[in-house]
């Protein structure tokens, strides 16, 4: 059973018209888990977690029920007569609770919350008593968690389908990162989500909503090293600023949104595109002529760049300060974009690890040579370093350089995973052609959608293979990937007997 | 609890009746009453080179075992050294089977290795949780069963999230159960709200209102849990458990006394406790405003930890300085790279690390002296406590975990201080220390954590 993440909590309380001030930052930190913080097996609850939910609920309730905001949130509360209070609050509860619980109410559920208002009202003000209702709602298990009771499946005693409301919840948190809206609730009530085809059709409609773009951007902000670009510290390197870092992040976000929603649609296209999106500052940085103004627009006149991996933010993001490090660059690609598990060094090997000292007579590649020479290092580093070396023509802020310390740069290599290449553009091409890279992206989306960290046990494995296979058949189209996740068995069913 | 006509509760003085005391020995010492862990990242300075081959001990005392003389880093502790016990030569049981830094923090209070390698937690509870459970048989009198605080937490790769990089406390045996520390000083300060008089009765009314919300939540969690499968039911039951504890604590109103009073509020504007959310793996994201306030916020939080103990709001605490990444700067020391850089990212820098570690010793001296100023009725707060000061490794240059920089403080349970004990290298472990600490509290077990790392309790009392 999953719990709302901070991202989801913020979006949800905004949909409920309760708060838009990012209160969830005060909630307990999520465990790293599957990289998106939403895997159900990694959502423990401690005293601090519970205390934080309470604090945030009280904070939001206090803000909503403040004298100037309460009448806007609850019109019948304006100058309310004592005799009208219960009816007003009943209206609030009957409107808010089904949305917050994400399902129609059972008998008595509205009554007990109205009764809570009334018991508070004995000694507290009207506003404080309304706050009780909101504090309760935002801490209730039906709001914070996503329980799924399901309905039986004909002929399959081992399976259940999520109810319409539960499927609407699955879909809306998967594709929009928030609670269902009116249209999705209506579809659930009309039984449109009772079949896998119906789910797929609904998902298709949902991908056309702007909320899907926001969710996809969130996904990539977590997967790729781009969310901190504005804060990179590159004091030793001329030409970088916080503003430029923010623009680099926006470049990658805008580019991916375009490719996936408006352009070719495929992951290989993202990996090997001959265009990107820039504003004036970035265009100057890249040496692209004829771009003025702060809006981002498409440019194809790229020099030394090809695809997502060569964008400045992507090559600067994985790096420590203003020192180059092919291991972290290569490591990011190999671990996150090729899904290889490369453990950190331990024991005696860990004792050998030290940063190669600066050397004006050697390129970075030469300084890191020990990794490919030393038997203890090579086994793991043969996967990472060649990839990192492919990007050595980009300095620590992602700027192209022909030489390093006036020495020629050798960006050729041979990756056991994707093959031979010479330079970053060729490497990007290898990635675009690599079935491993495509399957890896699919598995990250599956992790995200299912709230799991793969490999997962049991029946999910078949769904994952099916999704990866359909991804391939579609030419690696990302929207179609999301649809095949939505129509997969693991998304459409749950086991009848939970342990 | 006595309730007056106005509904205000008056706390009775806590009686030493709970039967946790060891039978009195000839020295007739009290069983230790309070436990505090203080975590400092990045070990200490005992070498000058990255690989730890050129000795230069700036940490361990000189002098004799019964008359130690403070070394460079620990000079700030000289004023309180009669209450200190230096323990030299202990190794961390699990050394380098997980990730070098993570394993040190995950193992420090659990005596265990990372359950499944890097990025995973401990399969054992941390000893502070064990002690807290010990104190909690019967209706729990303490507002906070345990109080974990952290200053400038979750830097670097943990990005503001709970992870094996920054977890010191683990609640349960057998499964991953890291506990996130409280990091917002203003929120922690609210714990002392009850210490100002409720003359109008308004607070009592608010408390009653909050309780009614929690009561309905209790009903709801119970009802929903009953409909779910076993694993999901457990999740809700755990959550409900925490809610119930919150409700129980609302009933506990601590009487202000001459030693127990709300600490002075401190304006911490400019300190963003959640700044870790914007951190980058390499520490290149610098929040100078927050970093500059670390000394002020650290002192405020230490004051609150001391007062929480003095007010008996808790008996078990953890005070964590940042985390094992420690990717923040030290503007007040004129150190503008982050701690990890000086540990090894930029090559081990003994002088900068000495500066940092000395500053941490100053903070520890402040904390211990503050504890020693609180009169708990004929003895000080420090007298009845055991404070364990440690780090996740000894030499940061190459993550060594032998000769760990461990200092105990306080005389709880008859801990004999004013000494420097040296154990032959490689023979005794941190587990042996954890067991000894447990024994000071009347827990008579003979091993803790990973069985293979135990050699029997150190003899400390």
Interface residues (C-beta under 8 A of the other chain):
Chain A: X1 X3 X25 X26 X28 X29 X30 X31 X32 X37 X42 X43 X44 X45 X46 X47 X48 X49 X50 X51 X54 X55 X112 X113 X116 X119 X120 X123 X124 X128 X129 X132 X135 X136 X139 X140 X141 X142 X145 X147 X149 X225 X228 X231 X232 X233 X234 X317 X318 X319 X320 X321 X328 X343 X344 X346 X347 X348 X350 X351 X353 X354 X355 X357 X497 X498 X499
Chain B: X50 X51 X96 X97 X98 X99 X100 X117 X118 X119 X144 X145 X146 X148 X154 X158 X159 X160 X161 X162 X163 X171 X176 X177 X178 X179 X180 X181 X182 X184 X187 X205 X206 X208 X209 X210 X212 X213 X216 X217 X219 X220 X221 X224 X225 X227 X228 X229 X230 X231 X232 X235 X236 X238 X239 X242 X243 X245 X246 X274 X277 X278 X279 X280 X281 X282 X283 X284 X285 X286 X337 X341 X344 X345 X346 X347 X398 X399
